[in-house]
Amino acid sequence: MALIGPSLMCADMGNLQEAVIELDRAGVDFFHLDVMDGKFVPNFTLGPDLIKRLRGFTQKPFDVHLMVEKPEDFLHLFIESGADMISVHTEATNHLQRTLQTIKDKGLKAGVAINPATPLQNIEYVLDVVDYITVMTVNPGFAGQRFVPLMNKKLQLLNEMIHEQGYTIDIQVDGNIGYSTIPDVLENGANMLVCGTSSLFKPELKLDEAVAKLRRFIHELEFTNVKGEG
């Protein structure tokens, strides 16, 4: 079963605590927390103090996505705030391997994130130190963007590269992950879905209803795929 991770930058910031509690009760698998510095991407979002505050309201894993320049300078802040997983962008650091190894050495899951235009070759030589790869399916910085179609080809090639080299690595997708895009990303190897305004945070649905609806949709897709393979 693909894992569902709500993107908290899409939640109601005035009721963030309540959203975390409700999503936890609804059975999400992890929480995705975007950190933006206004330099690597043209926006500012969640910081370590807020993450630390939210940590007390759920035991689900916190997946901290650092969209910041020189992420190696800030790892300690987010490790101390309660992160269970940290992803850093290959485009944001000159010391990618060392940064990923530092995350792993601290006992967290290490992830590498890659922008739409960045070639897969840029991460080929860190596959031995990553637990998951975040494929950005929009250009990072803002919610509500359109899915970049060629990312399905990228997912397929990434999935093939991982298996050909004998690694076990989760593939996360982030950006316009909704009912129209989920079938293809699942088919092309993704198993961690970062879900925002395209699937979970809908004004017409309560959060628990949105999670249940999405879970049913994914289950039906996966059941159909398994039945088709059989």
C-alpha positions in Angstrom: 0.0 0.0 0.0 1.3 3.4 -1.0 2.0 5.7 2.0 0.0 8.9 2.4 1.8 12.0 3.8 -0.1 15.2 4.2 1.9 18.3 3.3 1.3 20.6 6.2 2.2 23.8 4.2 -1.3 23.2 2.7 -3.1 23.0 6.0 -4.9 25.9 7.7 -2.0 27.5 9.6 -4.4 29.0 12.1 -5.5 25.5 13.1 -2.4 23.5 12.5 -2.5 21.6 15.8 -6.0 20.5 15.2 -5.2 19.4 11.6 -2.3 17.3 12.8 -4.5 15.6 15.5 -7.3 15.0 13.0 -5.0 13.6 10.3 -3.3 11.4 12.8 -6.6 9.9 13.8 -7.6 9.5 10.2 -4.6 7.2 9.7 -2.1 9.0 7.6 1.3 7.4 7.4 3.6 10.3 7.9 3.6 14.1 7.9 5.5 16.1 5.3 7.0 19.4 6.5 8.4 21.8 3.9 11.1 24.2 5.1 11.9 27.1 2.7 14.5 29.8 3.1 13.4 32.3 0.5 16.7 31.7 -1.3 16.7 28.2 -2.7 13.0 28.7 -3.4 11.0 32.0 -3.5 9.0 31.4 -0.4 9.2 31.0 3.4 7.6 28.2 5.4 7.8 26.0 8.5 10.7 26.4 10.9 12.2 24.2 13.6 10.3 25.8 16.5 6.9 25.1 14.9 7.9 21.5 14.1 9.0 21.0 17.7 5.7 22.3 18.8 3.7 19.9 16.6 5.9 17.0 17.5 3.9 16.5 20.7 0.6 15.9 18.9 1.5 12.7 16.9 3.8 9.7 16.9 3.7 9.5 13.1 7.0 10.1 11.3 8.0 13.7 10.6 9.4 14.0 7.1 11.3 17.3 6.9 11.9 18.5 3.4 14.7 21.1 3.4 14.4 23.4 0.5 17.2 25.6 1.7 20.7 26.5 0.6 23.5 24.7 2.4 21.2 22.3 4.3 24.2 20.8 6.1 24.3 24.0 8.2 20.8 23.4 9.6 20.6 19.6 10.1 21.0 19.9 13.9 18.1 22.3 14.3 15.7 19.9 12.6 17.0 16.7 14.2 16.5 18.4 17.6 13.0 19.6 16.6 11.9 16.0 16.2 12.4 15.0 12.6 12.4 11.3 11.7 13.3 11.7 8.1 15.1 14.6 6.4 15.5 15.1 2.6 17.9 17.6 1.1 18.1 18.8 -2.5 21.0 17.7 -4.6 20.9 21.2 -6.2 21.4 23.0 -2.8 24.7 21.6 -1.5 28.2 20.9 -2.7 28.5 18.1 -0.1 25.6 15.9 -0.9 27.1 12.6 0.1 28.5 13.9 3.4 25.2 15.6 4.3 23.2 12.4 3.6 25.7 10.3 5.6 25.4 12.8 8.5 21.6 12.3 8.6 22.0 8.5 8.6 24.6 8.7 11.3 22.2 10.5 13.5 19.7 7.6 13.2 17.3 9.3 10.8 16.1 8.2 7.4 18.0 10.2 4.7 16.4 11.4 1.6 17.6 13.2 -1.5 15.2 15.5 -3.4 15.5 16.3 -7.1 13.9 19.1 -9.1 12.1 18.5 -12.3 14.9 19.6 -14.6 17.7 17.9 -12.7 19.0 14.7 -14.3 19.0 11.4 -12.4 22.7 11.1 -12.9 23.2 13.7 -10.3 22.1 11.3 -7.6 23.4 8.0 -9.0 26.5 8.0 -6.7 24.6 8.6 -3.4 22.1 5.7 -3.8 24.0 3.7 -1.2 23.3 6.3 1.5 19.7 7.2 0.8 16.5 5.6 2.2 14.1 7.6 -0.1 14.2 9.8 -3.1 11.8 12.8 -3.4 11.0 13.4 -7.1 9.6 16.9 -7.4 6.7 16.8 -9.9 6.4 20.6 -9.8 9.0 23.3 -9.4 9.3 23.7 -5.6 8.2 26.7 -3.7 4.4 27.0 -3.9 1.3 24.8 -3.7 -1.2 24.5 -6.5 1.1 24.2 -9.4 0.5 21.9 -12.4 2.2 18.5 -12.6 5.1 18.3 -15.0 4.2 15.5 -17.4 7.7 14.3 -18.1 8.1 13.4 -14.4 6.4 10.1 -15.1 9.2 9.1 -17.5 11.7 10.2 -14.8 10.0 8.0 -12.2 10.1 5.0 -14.5 13.8 5.5 -15.2 14.5 6.1 -11.5 12.7 2.9 -10.6 14.6 1.0 -13.2 18.0 2.4 -12.0 17.3 1.5 -8.4 16.3 -2.1 -9.2 19.1 -2.6 -11.7 21.7 -1.6 -9.1 20.1 -3.7 -6.4 19.0 -1.1 -3.9 15.8 -0.9 -1.8 14.8 2.8 -1.8 11.4 4.4 -1.5 10.3 6.8 -4.1 8.4 9.8 -2.9 6.5 12.2 -5.2 5.8 15.8 -4.3 3.7 18.3 -6.3 0.1 18.2 -7.5 -0.4 14.6 -6.3 -4.1 14.1 -6.8 -6.7 11.8 -8.3 -5.6 12.5 -11.9 -1.9 12.0 -11.3 -1.7 9.3 -8.7 -2.5 6.3 -11.1 0.5 7.1 -13.3 3.0 7.8 -10.4 2.1 4.6 -8.7 2.4 2.7 -12.0 5.9 4.2 -12.5 7.2 3.2 -9.1 6.3 5.8 -6.5 5.2 4.5 -3.1 5.2 7.6 -0.9 2.6 10.3 -1.8 3.0 13.8 -0.5 -0.6 15.1 -0.6 -1.8 18.7 -0.5 -4.5 20.7 -2.1 -4.9 18.3 -5.0 -6.2 15.4 -2.8 -6.4 16.1 1.0 -7.0 19.7 1.8 -10.3 20.2 0.2 -12.8 22.8 1.5 -15.8 20.6 0.8 -14.4 17.6 2.8 -13.4 17.2 6.4 -9.9 15.9 6.8 -10.9 12.4 7.9 -13.3 12.1 5.0 -10.6 13.3 2.6 -8.1 10.7 3.9 -10.7 7.9 3.8 -11.6 8.8 0.2 -8.0 8.9 -0.9 -7.2 5.6 0.8 -10.1 3.9 -1.0 -9.0 5.3 -4.3 -5.4 4.0 -3.8 -6.5 0.6 -2.6 -8.7 0.2 -5.7 -5.9 1.2 -8.0 -3.5 -1.2 -6.3 -6.0 -4.1 -6.3 -6.7 -3.5 -10.0 -3.0 -3.5 -10.8 -2.4 -6.7 -8.8 -5.4 -8.4 -10.4 -4.2 -7.3 -13.8 -0.7 -8.7 -13.2 -2.2 -12.0 -12.1 
